[in-house]
Amino acid sequence: MIKDQMALEPGLKIAAQMSPEATEDDFAFVNQMGIKYAVLWTGADKASAGYYASAKKRFAGHGITVYGFGNRDVHNQDAITLGLENREAKIAQYKQHLRDLGAAGVPYTTYAHMANGIWSTERETTRGGASARAFNLEKAESGHWDGKHYHLPQTHGRLYAEDEIWTNYTHFIKEVIPVAEEEGVLIGIHPDDPPQPELGGIPRCIFSSFEGYRRAMEIADSPNLGLCLCVGCWLEGGDLMGKDIIETIKYFGARNKIFKVHFRNVNAPLPYFVETFVDDGYQDMYQVMRALREVNYDGILIPDHIPLMANDHRVGTAFTMGYMKALAARVNDDG
């Protein structure tokens, strides 16, 4: 688990996703919303124990606790997922990321195991004409991550078998979990986005279903490995996930396996969805918040992939944060 000095207050906690280079205006905006937690991301050029610690100290000076820190250069890495030539170098880099987090006193990091990135199609509109991310399987051509693009028909030159993906995951997780445990850092694994069973010749056979997650957690057999439960991705998958979002929360929440929640909604499941405002999708998000409260979830919840509202990203963020705070207050009152 986490080290004593990383311990956090119990209960549901709403957090902001912020830049580690946040401005004074950014801090004021978050403080005005009454948000006390943040998650941050950076790249390989700055990732280090010193950078993580300095950001944590600066945020603390503004009354904000840094719950998690991600490094984009060890996230969604095809070398790890597919066992490519530079796999061991990437795993060593990931281990160093964990050591740096531990040294800085940051308790959590998100990891995703997608070999060919996040897939989207042309942006569409949701309520009131707001611009939103969409995915239409019939029109899908490529995935992307951190400046890299992966194109159909085969993003890595051949078809991969599910057994290969499982073997490579097992190798990776057995290597990094001892370091996470030693450093007291929690790793939350994000679902594949979208959780389509196969894209570009790569099976999305682990983190695109309830059963895949269950098996992956058992392979690791560690209190330091759990879920970054993206509600939006789970809703994208629909019946493909094997269990719905409420069943999933009850199962993994009862086992203390949910470390972070991405609180977002979509209009419909695959093969074609458009992301929506939290109060405007096919899932009643009160039920999600209530399920988290019922399993005594005490991690953080962040808004994610918010449709562009009034041509100002802060407007949609404020709307979503307010809605989330109201739901959390309601379920806490309901007991």
N, C-alpha and C positions, 0 to 999 in steps of 0.2 A: 504494500500500500504506500501511502505518502508519508513523508517524514513529519514529525511532530510540529516543526516550525512552519510547515506548509498547511497546517490544519485550517479549515474554513468554518464559518458559522453554518449551523444546520439549516435545512429547509430549502425551498425553491429559490433560486437566485437568477434574476434577469441580468444579462451581461451585454455589453456592446462589443462589436467587432471593430477594432480601431487600428490605425497605423501606429507603429512604434515611434514614428516621428510626429506624433500628434501635436497640433498647434494649440495655443492658448484658447483659440475659438473652439477647437474640437473638445477640449476639456470642459469649457464652459457649457457647451451644448449637452454633453453627457451628464454633467452635474445638474444642469437644469431639469433634466428628465428624472433625476433621482436614481441614477444607475451607479452602482458601486463596484462593478466587476468588468473586466475587459479581457478579450483574447486578441493576440497580436500575431502577425506573420512577417517574416523577412526572407531574404534570399541568402545564398551561400556567401556573398561578399561581406555580409555583416554578422552572420551567425557565429556566436561565440558566447562563452560564459560571461565575459565582461559586458558585452552588448545587452544580453538578457538581463543581467543584474542592474545595469544602469537604467534601462527602460523601466524595470520594476520599481526602482527607487524614485524615478521621476513621476511615474503614475501614482505611487503612494503619496507623493507630495501634493497631489491633487485629489486625494481621497478615494483613489481607485485601485483595487487589488487586481494584479495581473494573474488570472487563473491559468491561462495557457499561452504557449508560444509555439508557432509552427515555423518550419524551414521548408520553403517551397522546393528546394533542391534535393530533398530526401522524401518527397511526397509524390505519389503517382509516377513512380519510376519504372520504366519498362525493363531496365536491367534487372531489377529485383523480381518483378512479376514474371518475366519470361526467362530468367536465368541467362542473361546475355553476358558477353565477355567481361564487362566491367562490374559485374554483380558484387563481387567481394569488396571492391573499393567503395561502392555505394552503401553496402552494409556497414563497413567500418565508419563511413561518414555518419550514418544514422546512429551508431553507437556513441560517437562523439557528441552528436546533438543531444542525446539523452544525458550524457555526463555533464554537458554544459548546462542543461536545464537543472539538474540536480545541484550543481555548484551554485547556481543563481537562486535556488529556492523557488523554482517555478514548478507547480505540481502536475502539470498536464500538457500533453501534446496530441494533436490529431494526425492520423496517418490514413492514407487511401492507397489501395492496391490495384489501381487501374493502369493497364499497360499502354492504353492509347487515349487517355484523357477523358475529359467531359465532352459529351456530344450535344450539340444544339442545332437547330435550324434557324431560319430567319426570324428575327423578333416579330412578335405579333402584339395585339392590344388586348387588354383585359378591361375591367370595369372603368367606365368613363373615358375610354381611349388611352389609358395608361400603357406605356411601352413595357413589355414583359418578355422574358425568355420563353422560348417554345421548343418543342421537339416533335417532329413528324417523321416517323420511321420511313415513310415512302420518299421523303425528300432528303434524308440524312446522307451526307457525303463525307464528313470528317469530324474528328475529335481534336481537342487542343488541351495543352497544359503548359503554363509558364513559358509562352513564346514558341512552343513546338506544336506542329500540326501533323495529324495522322490521317491519311486518306484511304478511302475504299479503292479497290476491293479488298486487298489484304494489306493492312497497315505495316506489317513486319515481314512481308515476303512469303508467308506460308500460313497454313491453317495450324493452329495449336490445339492440342488435346486437353480435356479437362484434367486428366491425371498430371500433366505437366504443370498446370497452374497450381494444383494442390501441393505437388512436390516442392515447387519453388516457394510457396507460402510457408510450408512447414520448415524448410531450411532457414528462411529469414526469421521467422518468429522464434525458433529455438536459439538462434544466435543473439537476438536483441533482448528477449525477455529477462535473462539473468542480469543484464545491465540496468534495465528499467527497475527491477526489484532492488538491486543494490543502491540505486540512486533515489529510490522513492518517487519515481515518475510514473504517472498513469498514461497509457496509450489508448486512445479511443479510435476505433477504425470506422471510417465513414463508408456508407454504402456506395456501390457503383452508381454513377449518374450519367445516363439513365440506367436502371437495372434491367436492361435488355439482355436476354440470355447469351447473345453473341453479337459482337460488332467488329468489323474489319478483320475477321479470322481469329479473334481472340475470345474464348469463352469467358463470360462474366459469371462464373459458376460458384464463387464463394460468397461474396458480399452483395449478392443480388437476391437473397432469399433468407427466410428464417432458418431453414435447415442448414444452409451454408454457414451462417453465423454461429449456430449452435455447435456444429462440428469444429469450426475454427477456434472457438473458445475452449473446447475440450482438448484440442491439440496443444494449445498453449498452457492450459492448466495453471493459470496465474491470476492472483487478485489484481495485478497491475495491467491486465489486458481486458478491455471492455468495448463498449459501443460509443461512437459519436453518432447518436441516433438522429439522422436527418429525416424528419417527418415527411418532408416533401418528397424525398427519394422513395420512401416506403409507399407513399400515395401514388407516385409515378408507376410503381410496379404493380399495384393492385393485387389481383389474384395470383400473379406470378410469384409474389413473396411467400406464399404458403400460409401465412397467418396475417391478420390485419394489424394495424398499428396498436390498437388497444391490447390485443392478445400478446403482442410482442413486448410492450411495456410491462405487462404483468409478469411475463416469464423472466425476462432479463432483469427487470427492476427488482424482483424478489431475490435475485442472486447477486445484487449489487454490481451489475455489469453495465449499467448506463452511466457514463461519465460526463457527457455533454449532449445537448439537444439542439438541433437546428429546427426552429419553429416556423414552418412555412407550409403553404397549401397549394394545391393545383386544381384545375377544373375537371380533370378526368385522368384515368390511368392510361398506360401505354395501349396502343402504339402511337398515340397523339395526345399531347398535353400542352397546356399553356399555364405558366405560373400565375398565381393570383394573389390578391391581398388576403391576409389571414382569415378574414371574416367572409370570404367570397368564394371559397373552393368547395369541393364535394365532401370534405371532412369537417365535422363540427369540432373546432379546436378546443372548445370547453371540455369536451370529453377526453381529449389528449391531456390537457392540464390536470383534469381530475384524476386520470389514471396515474399520472406521475406523482401526484400528492398521495394517492392511496398506497403506493409502494414506498412511500417516504423517500422519494428522490431528493438528494441534497446537492446535486451538481448545478451546473448553470444551463440556462436557455438563452440562445441568441436568435435574433431575426436574421434571415438570410434570403438572398435573391429577391429583394423587395422590388416590385414594379415601380417604375419611375413616376412619381406623383408630383404634379405641378412643376415639372421640369427642374426639380431640385431634390437630390437624393435625401437631403435631411428631412424633408417633409414626410416622405414615406417611412423613414426610420422612426421619426417621432410618433407617427400614427401607429405603427406596429408595436413600438415599445409601450405606448400607452395602453394598447389593447392587451398586450401580454401582462402588463402589471395589473390590469383590472381583472383578468382571468385568474391570475395567481392569488390576488386578494380574495376573490370569490371562493375559490376552492379551499383556501385556508379558513375562511369563515364557515364554509360548509362542514369542515372537519373531516 
